[in-house]
Amino acid sequence: MNERPDLSAWPIAPLELSRAPLGVNNDSFFVSAREGDFVLRVYRNTADHERVRYEHEILGRLAAQELPFAVPSPVRSRDGDAVAVLETAQGPRLATLFARIPGEPAAITRATARLAGGALARLDSALTRLELPLAAPATLADVHPLVPDPLGAIEDLGLDRAARDTARAAFERVLVEHEPLAALPRQLVHGDFAFPNLLVQRGTVTGLLDFEFAGPDVRAADLACAMYVTAVRGGERARWELLGGLAAAYRRVLPLDPAELAALPSLLLRRAAIGAVHWIGRWRQGIVDLETARERPRRLVPFAAWLDAAAPHLALVAMGDVKPRP
């Protein structure tokens, strides 16, 4: 979305507007107005009003949980609705204006890994208290409506043999392990942890963002997602120290049971596969090009090899039974 978005739907007087530098799923803009600072999200992933309203329902209930940091707060439009429809060059798009939370997106460091683990655990503790229906965890075939056959979709990408075979093997394993993993404790989860979704100011977490994928899943899925992101983006030299700090901080707030901790390697692979399916779906939507869609399956090659070797140690680090490797 390259054009300037229309903000007339909301009761604010804009002074400045700029595109947010981060965020790959939607278009986001920083808005300065006489009434304060805001963030406009223009949805690219969905045109489903109910999906967006469900996100807002979770955010509204979390606001009453007295968390030590903020979560996004939708601003009502002039019509009294938290969801507006904007006319864009790409057609009508759903949009929400949020009050801007102070703080800067977290980098992946030892200090922020510990902050992230504690904040995510506090969020998950609050989410377990929300009285909303808990559906069964989604399968790979449920990740994106345009990818009902994930195994078949791999063949459409034209990947090299190593990436294709690794992605197929990962998808097959995730499909086979779905039922055992689905038997783990369930609750609402954030569903999309990334370090830029964590806002930090003077060494304190001020906010946790991007609840677009929040919903029912197994409880350990959030920690698994955070560990996956840390493993693939944190750099090889610091990887184990980052993972150890993240898991220890999470565990101090929300201890998981032994079955959940033992399942973490499988949940990390599941998270990697979910990401690959999601980006294939975005390609089929026409949001990203083919080369971008190929990136996640290709990433599975080194990640799956590392996970196979690291799985026993990973579970032990999460349990706190051993120190991270140097």
C-alpha positions in Angstrom: 0.0 0.0 0.0 1.8 3.1 -1.3 -0.9 5.7 -1.1 -1.6 7.8 2.0 -4.3 6.1 4.0 -7.6 8.0 4.6 -8.0 8.7 8.4 -11.3 10.5 8.2 -13.1 7.5 9.7 -11.7 8.3 13.1 -12.3 11.3 15.4 -8.8 12.6 15.3 -7.0 15.5 13.7 -3.8 14.1 12.1 -0.7 16.2 12.0 1.9 13.7 10.7 1.8 10.2 9.2 4.7 7.8 8.3 5.0 4.2 7.4 6.1 1.9 10.3 9.5 0.3 9.4 8.6 -3.1 10.7 5.8 -5.5 10.0 5.4 -7.9 7.1 1.8 -9.2 7.4 0.0 -5.9 7.2 0.6 -2.3 6.4 1.2 -0.1 9.5 1.5 3.6 9.9 2.5 5.9 12.7 0.1 8.7 13.2 0.7 11.9 15.2 -2.5 13.9 15.9 -3.7 16.6 18.2 -5.3 13.9 20.3 -2.1 11.9 20.7 0.0 9.3 18.9 -1.6 6.3 17.2 -0.7 3.3 14.9 -2.9 2.5 11.9 -3.0 -1.1 10.8 -4.4 -1.8 7.4 -5.0 -5.6 7.1 -3.5 -7.6 4.2 -4.0 -11.1 5.6 -7.7 -11.0 6.0 -10.9 -9.4 4.9 -12.9 -11.2 7.5 -14.6 -8.8 9.9 -15.2 -11.6 12.5 -11.6 -12.5 12.6 -10.6 -9.0 13.4 -13.4 -8.6 15.9 -12.2 -11.7 17.7 -8.7 -10.2 18.0 -10.3 -7.1 19.5 -12.4 -9.2 21.9 -9.2 -10.8 23.2 -7.5 -7.4 23.5 -10.4 -5.9 25.4 -10.5 -8.7 27.9 -6.7 -8.6 28.4 -7.0 -4.9 29.2 -8.9 -5.9 32.3 -6.2 -8.3 33.5 -3.8 -5.7 35.0 -0.7 -6.8 33.1 2.5 -4.9 33.9 2.7 -3.8 30.2 0.2 -2.6 27.7 -1.5 -4.4 24.8 -2.9 -2.7 21.8 -6.1 -0.7 22.4 -8.4 -0.1 19.4 -9.8 3.4 18.9 -13.5 3.7 18.0 -14.3 5.2 14.6 -16.8 8.0 14.2 -19.4 5.3 13.7 -18.5 3.8 17.0 -16.8 0.7 15.5 -13.3 -0.5 16.1 -13.1 -1.8 12.5 -13.2 0.5 9.5 -13.1 -0.2 5.8 -10.7 1.9 3.8 -10.8 2.2 0.0 -7.3 1.6 -1.4 -5.8 1.0 -4.8 -6.0 -2.7 -4.0 -9.7 -2.5 -3.2 -11.5 -2.3 0.2 -9.3 -3.1 3.2 -10.1 -3.6 6.8 -8.3 -1.2 9.2 -7.9 -0.5 12.9 -6.5 2.5 14.7 -4.6 1.8 17.9 -3.3 4.0 20.6 0.5 4.0 20.3 2.3 2.3 23.2 5.6 4.0 24.2 8.8 2.0 23.7 11.0 0.6 20.9 10.9 -2.8 19.3 13.3 -5.2 21.0 16.5 -6.4 19.4 17.6 -10.0 20.1 20.0 -9.7 23.0 20.6 -11.6 26.2 18.8 -9.0 28.2 15.8 -8.8 25.9 15.5 -12.6 25.7 15.0 -12.6 29.5 12.5 -9.8 29.3 10.7 -11.5 26.5 10.4 -14.8 28.4 8.9 -13.2 31.4 6.6 -11.0 29.5 5.3 -13.8 27.3 4.7 -16.0 30.4 2.8 -13.2 32.1 0.7 -12.8 28.9 0.0 -16.5 28.7 -1.0 -16.5 32.4 -3.5 -13.8 31.7 -4.8 -15.5 28.5 -5.6 -18.6 30.4 -8.0 -16.6 32.5 -10.0 -15.4 29.6 -13.3 -17.2 29.3 -13.5 -17.8 25.5 -14.2 -21.1 23.7 -11.2 -23.3 23.1 -11.3 -25.1 19.8 -9.0 -27.9 18.9 -5.5 -26.8 17.8 -5.3 -26.1 14.0 -3.7 -28.6 11.7 -1.3 -27.6 8.9 -4.3 -27.8 6.6 -6.0 -25.1 8.6 -3.2 -22.5 8.6 -4.2 -20.7 5.4 -7.5 -21.1 3.5 -5.6 -21.1 0.2 -3.3 -24.0 1.3 -5.7 -26.9 2.2 -3.1 -29.5 0.9 0.3 -28.4 2.4 2.1 -31.4 1.0 0.8 -30.7 -2.5 1.7 -27.0 -2.1 5.3 -27.8 -1.7 5.4 -29.2 -5.2 4.1 -26.0 -6.6 7.1 -23.9 -5.4 9.7 -25.3 -7.8 12.2 -25.8 -5.0 15.5 -27.5 -5.3 15.5 -31.1 -4.3 17.0 -30.7 -0.8 14.6 -28.0 0.2 11.6 -29.8 -1.3 12.5 -33.1 0.4 13.2 -31.5 3.8 10.0 -29.5 3.7 7.9 -32.5 2.8 9.5 -34.6 5.6 8.9 -31.8 8.1 5.3 -31.4 7.0 4.7 -35.1 7.2 6.2 -35.3 10.7 4.0 -32.4 11.9 0.9 -34.0 10.4 1.7 -37.4 12.1 2.4 -35.7 15.4 -0.7 -33.5 15.4 -2.8 -35.8 17.6 -0.3 -36.4 20.4 0.6 -32.7 20.5 -3.1 -31.7 20.5 -3.5 -33.7 23.7 -1.3 -31.2 25.6 -2.9 -28.6 27.9 -4.8 -25.9 25.8 -5.5 -22.3 26.3 -5.6 -19.0 24.3 -2.1 -18.1 23.0 -0.6 -15.0 21.4 0.4 -17.2 18.4 3.0 -14.9 16.7 5.8 -14.0 19.1 8.7 -12.0 17.5 11.2 -9.7 19.2 9.9 -6.6 17.3 6.5 -7.3 18.8 8.0 -6.6 22.2 8.3 -2.9 23.1 11.0 -1.9 25.6 11.9 1.3 27.2 14.8 1.8 29.7 15.1 -1.9 30.3 11.4 -2.5 30.9 8.7 -4.1 28.7 6.1 -1.5 27.9 4.0 -3.4 25.4 3.4 -6.6 23.5 1.9 -6.2 20.0 0.4 -8.1 17.1 -2.5 -10.3 18.3 -3.7 -11.0 14.8 -3.1 -14.7 15.2 -4.2 -15.0 18.8 -6.5 -18.0 19.5 -6.7 -21.4 21.0 -3.7 -23.7 20.8 -1.7 -25.9 23.1 -0.2 -23.8 26.0 3.4 -24.5 25.2 3.0 -23.2 21.6 3.9 -19.6 22.6 7.2 -20.6 24.3 7.9 -22.9 21.3 7.3 -20.0 18.9 9.6 -17.7 20.9 12.3 -20.4 21.0 12.0 -21.0 17.3 12.3 -17.2 16.5 15.3 -17.0 18.9 17.0 -20.1 17.3 16.7 -18.9 13.7 17.3 -15.2 14.2 19.6 -15.0 17.3 22.9 -15.9 15.7 24.7 -19.2 16.1 27.3 -18.0 18.7 24.8 -16.7 21.2 21.9 -19.1 20.4 22.1 -21.3 23.5 22.6 -18.5 26.0 19.6 -16.7 24.4 17.5 -19.8 24.5 18.5 -20.5 28.1 17.6 -17.0 29.3 14.3 -16.9 27.4 13.2 -20.3 28.8 14.4 -19.6 32.4 12.5 -16.3 32.5 9.3 -17.9 31.1 9.6 -20.8 33.6 9.9 -18.6 36.6 6.5 -17.1 35.8 4.7 -20.0 34.2 6.2 -23.4 34.8 5.1 -25.9 32.1 4.6 -29.6 32.9 7.2 -32.3 31.9 5.1 -33.5 28.9 5.0 -29.9 27.5 8.7 -29.4 28.0 9.5 -32.7 26.3 7.3 -31.8 23.4 9.1 -28.5 22.7 11.4 -29.8 19.9 8.3 -31.1 18.1 6.5 -27.8 18.7 9.4 -25.9 17.2 9.3 -27.9 14.1 5.5 -27.4 13.9 6.1 -23.7 14.2 8.6 -23.7 11.3 6.1 -25.7 9.2 3.2 -23.3 10.1 5.4 -20.3 9.0 6.1 -22.0 5.6 2.5 -22.8 5.0 1.5 -19.2 5.9 3.9 -17.7 3.4 2.8 -20.1 0.6 -0.7 -18.8 1.3 0.5 -15.2 1.0 2.0 -16.1 -2.4 -1.2 -17.6 -3.6 -3.0 -14.5 -2.4 -0.7 -12.4 -4.5 0.8 -10.5 -1.5 4.3 -11.8 -2.0 6.3 -13.1 -4.9 7.3 -16.7 -5.5 10.9 -16.2 -4.3 9.7 -14.9 -1.0 7.4 -17.9 -0.6 10.3 -20.2 -1.2 12.4 -18.7 1.6 10.7 -20.4 4.6 10.8 -23.9 3.1 14.5 -23.3 2.3 15.1 -22.2 5.9 13.8 -25.6 7.0 16.9 -27.3 5.6 19.5 -25.9 8.2 16.9 -25.6 10.9 15.7 -29.2 10.7 19.3 -30.4 10.8 20.1 -28.3 13.8 16.9 -29.3 15.6 17.6 -33.1 15.0 21.0 -32.7 16.7 19.8 -30.2 19.4 16.5 -31.7 20.4 17.6 -33.5 23.6 19.6 -30.5 24.9 16.8 -28.1 23.9 14.3 -29.9 26.1 16.8 -30.0 29.0 17.6 -26.3 28.7 13.8 -25.6 28.8 13.5 -27.7 31.9 16.4 -25.9 33.6 18.2 -29.2 34.2 21.4 -28.2 32.4 23.2 -25.0 31.6 23.1 -23.7 28.0 26.0 -24.8 25.8 28.9 -22.3 25.6 
